[in-house]
Amino acid sequence: MSTAGAFPLGASTTLAELARDPHPPLARLRAGEPVSWLPELNGWLVTRRDLAVDVMRDSATFTVDDPRFSTAQVVGPSMLSLDGAAHARHREPFAAPFRPRAVHDGFAAFIERETDRLINGLEPSGAAELRRTFAGPLAVAVVTEALGLAGATTDTVLAWYDAIVRAVSDITEGVAAGPAGAAAYAELRAAVETTIADRHASSLLVAAADRLTPPEVASNAAVMMFGGIETTEAMITNALLHLLGDPAQLALVRAEPDLLDGAVEESLRLEPGAAVVDRYATRDVVLGTAAVRRGDLVTVSLTGANRDPAAFPDPDRFDVRRDNARLQLGFAHGPHHCVAAHLARLETRIALRRLLDRLPALRLDPERPAAPHGLVFRKPPTLHVRW
């Protein structure tokens, strides 16, 4: 029997439905084929939480270090696309500022100021589209501040990010990337080198340059930018959608502000901003009941793992009191667990709290409904609200 024939659920699962509404097909796969071969993916899809954790923990068997890894084709090797000692060498210089206490001390006041500045601009209108006018600009401002890039405005950083992400997406979809991504990365790299040259500057990049070469600092700055903008924008937007879409849960959070942390974790569980992570098998291995061959693509569905009923009873329900919501895998797991997860949590928590406090009548616009969309990165294209 062919691989496709052995996995009929995978054979009937399309990438289009996984982008549009992945939860029903992921539930079918998780129950019947928790490691399944998807012909449209030309690889394996892992949907059960325990197996997802096994893959992400075992970087010796399931690696990111493969020529097919699309981000590395655009920005070169980085902590995102290396494993083992090389991964640790690239990651460690960027890790210290993102530990919990350092994050709060270093970023809370800036995030509060920037959040209030954005709300000040929106408040008089009584209505807005919050992804483009709030979540995105906040994420860009925070990542620009975190990196300490000399002379880079938020508009410049956003333009680089858009072009580089477009190039990565083209490669992922098997299309030749245009020149814009390479040009944007060249500009980013030049800005990094200018920043590093000023040895007295207070910058994460200057500190990282004590242990990495300038090209290595630049490639890691680029992937920090991806995480800091794409997934944090999604995290804020998705959390707003979940809270505002569930008046009973919103009322709980308004009545008990400490439940906001639970709301953030539960939103990440239901709809992680990064829906999947890719690995490549370094040897023949049995995963679940599937015979994975060396070189095979093994894609972990964080979205599928996060709704595994074996870990999360009643998994499709948004429950801000869920006692194990922090077991969600929205920040991945193992050596490639998101280096700036604490910053993303702080940013989302402050953003939601300030919006709810300052706009007490905040609600979804019933005439312009929103739903998450996307195969790799999932968020509503727009989130229209009124207050």
N, C-alpha and C positions, 0 to 999 in steps of 0.2 A: 504494500500500500504506500502511496506517495505521502510526503509530509503533509500536504494540504488535505489529502483524503483522511488522514488520521486525526485531523482537527477540523471537523465540519463547522463548528461554531466560529472558529477563526477564519475559515474560508469564506464565510458569509458576512463577516464584519468589515465594513468599509471605513476608510479614513474620513469620508465626508460625515458619516453619522457620529464618529468619535469627536469630530470638531463641533458638530451642531448640538447633540444631546448624548454625551457618552455614557451616562449612568445606567440606562437599561442594558445596552450591550455589554458593558463592563460587568454588570451583575450576573448576566448569563455566562460570560466567560469565567468569572471567578468561581461560580458554582459548578460548572461542567468541565472547563478546560483552564485551570488557573495558570498554567504555562501553555500558551497556545501559539501555533504558527499562523501568522497573518500574511497571506500572499501579497496583499497591497502594501504591507510594511516591508516585505521581504526579510522578515525577522520574527523573533519571538516576542510575545507580550506577556508580562507577568502582572497578575492582578490581585493575588492573595498577599496579605500583609506580611506573614511570616516569611514567605519566599522572596518578597521584595526586599526585606531586611537582609536576608541571606546574601542576595546578589550585591547589595550596596556595601555590605561589610567586607566582602571578599574581593578586594581589588587585585589580588594576584590571579584569580580565575576570571573575573569580570572587570576588564580594564576600560578606562577612557582613552588610553594611549594608543590610538589607532589612526592611520592616515585618513580614514573616512570622517573623523570628527570634524564637523563643519566649522566650528568657531576657530579652531587652530589653523585652518586653511586661510582665514582672513587676518588674524592677529598674531599668529605664531604660538609657540608652546607657552602654557601658563598653568597656574594651579588647577584650572578647570580641565586641562587636557593631559595632565601628567599623573603618574602614580608612583608609589614607593618613595625612595629618598629624594628624588627630583621634585615630587609633589610637595613634600614637607619643606624643602628648601625654598620653594616659591611661595608657599602659603604662610609660613611662620612670620616673615617680616610684616605681613598685613594683619596678623591675628590680634596682636596686643591691644590696639585701640578699640577693638570690637568686643572685648570682654565686658561682662555686665556692668560693673561699677564704672569702668572707663567710659562706657557708652553713655550712661546717665550723666556723669560729670562733664563729659566732653560735648554732648549734643543736645541735651534736653532743653536748655535755654534757647538755643538757636532754632530748634524745631518749633517751640512755642511761639517765638517771634515771627517766624515765617508763616506758620499756620494762621496767626492772627492777621498778618498783613494780607494774606489771600482772602480770608473771610471779610476783612474790611472792604475789599474791592467788590465782593459779591453781594454783601448784605442788603444794600439799598434796593436791589432789583427784585427781590422776592422770589426769584426762580433762577436756576442755572443748570448747566450740564457739568457735573462734578468731576468726570474723568479728566477732561482736557483743561478745565479751568481751576481745578483744585488738586486732585491726587497726583496728576502728572507733574505740574510745576513744583509741588512740594518735594516729590521724589528727586527731581533734577537738582533742586537747590541743595538738598541734603547731601547727595552724592558729590556734588561739586565742592561743598564745604568739607566733606570727609576726606576727599583726595587731596585738597589743597593745591589744585592746579593753578599755576601762576597765569594771570591774565585771561582766564577762561570764564566767560559769562555763562549763565544758564542757557541762553539761546544757542551759544556756540556748542556747548556740551550736548544739547538736545539734537542739533543738526548732525554732529558726528555720530551720535548714538543711532539716529534714524538710518543713516547711510550704512553703518556697519551691520546693524541688525538686518537690514534689507539684503545685504550681501550674504550673510549667514543663512537667512531663510531661503534665498535662491539656491544656494549650494545644497541645503537640506532637501529641497524639492527636486534636485537633479537638473537645475537650470544654471547656465553659465552666469556668474555674477558680473555685473557691469563695473565700470571703473570708479564709480562714486564711493564704494566702500573702501577701496584701497587708498583713494585720495583722502578720505576722512581719517582713516587710520594713520596716514602719514602726518596729517596735521596734529592729531592727538599725540603721536610719538614726539613730534617737534616740541609741543607744549610741555610734555613730560621732561624732555631733555633740558629745556630752558629752566624749568622748576628745579631740577636736580643741580643745575650749574650754580644756583644761588644756595650755597651750602648753609647759609644762616637762616634760610626760610623755615618757618614752622610748618612742615608738611609731611604727611605720611609718606609721600613719594621720596622726599629727601632721606628720611629714615630708612626706607626700604633699599635705597641705593647703596647703603653701607654693606649690603649682603647680596645684592643682585646687580646685574649689568643694566645699563639704561634700556636696551631693548626688552629685557625681562621685566623691568619695572613697568614699561609701557604696555606690554601684553597683559599683565595682571591688572593694571589700571583699567584697561578696556573691559575685562570680564567683570571687574567690580562695578563698572558703569552699567553693564547689562543687568546684574543682579539688583543694583541699587535703584534703577529706574523701572525696568520692565516688571519685575515681580513685585516690587513695593507698590507701584501704581496699581497693579492688579489686586494686591492684598487690601489696600484701602478701599478701592472701588467695590470689590466683592463683599467686604465686611459691611459697607453701607447698604448694599443691595439686600444682604441677608437680614440685617437689623431692621431696616425700614420696611422690608417686605413681611415682617412678622410682628405685628403690633403687640402681641402678648409678651414676646421676648424683649422687645424694645422697652416696654413698660417695666419689666423686671430690672433691666440695666439702668433705667432712669431712677428707679426706686432704690437700687443697691449698686452704687457706682463701682464697687469692687468686682462686680460680675463682668465688667468690661473686658478684663483679661480673658475670661472664659469665652466671651463672644468672639474675640479675635481668634483664639485657638480653634473654636468650633467652625468659624468661617473658613479658616485655612484647611480644616479637615474636609468640609463639604466641597470646597472649590479651591484647591491650591493654585496659585498663580502660574507655577510651572507644573504642567500636568504629567509630564514624563521626563525620565532621564535615560540616556542611552549608555550601554556598556557593550563590550565586545569580548566574546569568550576566547581565552588564551589556550584552552585545551578542551578536549571532549569531556563532557560532564553531564551527569543526570541531574536535572533540576525538577523537583516534583517527580512526575512520571515521564518527563520529556527528555529525549536524548539530544542534548545541545552539542553541536559540532564546533571544533576549533574555528575561530573566525566569524562565527554567527553573530549577528546583531541581536542583543538581548535588551529590549526596552522595558523599563519598569514603569508601570502606570501608578504614579503616586495618587492619582484620582481614584483608581480602582482599589488600591490598598487602603486608602483612607475611609472607604465605606465597607470594609470587610466586617460582616456581622459577628464574626468570631472575636473581634476586638472591640467593636462598637455596636452594642445592641440598638435596634431600631435606627440603623445607620443613616437613613435619609432624612431624619428629623434634626432640625436646628435647635439645639438645647444648650443654652448658655450656662446651665448648671452641670453639664456632663462632667463627671469626675475624672475621666481619663483622656480628655480632649488633647492634652499635651503629648499623647502618644501618636498624634498625627505626624505624617511624614512630609509635610509641605516644604520643609527645608532640607529634604533628602536625609541621608543617614550615613554613618560610617565616615571614612576619611574625607569625603566630599560634602559633609554636612555644611550648610551655608555659613560662611565665615562671619557674615554680618547679620545673622538672625536676630540677635538682641537689638541691633539698631532698627531693623525693620519692624520688630514688635513695638519698640518705643515710639517710633514714628507713627505707626497706625493707631496706637493707643491715644497719643496726644491729639492726632487729627480727629479721631472720632469724638473724644471727650470735648474738645473745643467746639466742634460743630453742634453737638447735642446741647451744650450749655448755652451757646450764643444764638442758636436758631431753634428755639423750643418747639416750633410748629413744623420742623423739618419733616417732609414726607415725600414719597415717590410721586412723580407726575403720572396720574392715572391715564392720561391721554398719550403717553409716550413710554410704553413698557420696555423693560430692559431684561436681557438674559445673557449670561456668559457665553462666549463663543471662542473657539480656537482649538487646534490640535495639540500644540506644544505649550503655548501660553494662553491662559484662559481668563477673560474678563469681559464685561459688557462693553461693546464698542462705544456706547454712550450711556450715561446715567443722569436722566433728567429729574430734577427735584423742584419742589416748591416749599415756601415757608411763609 
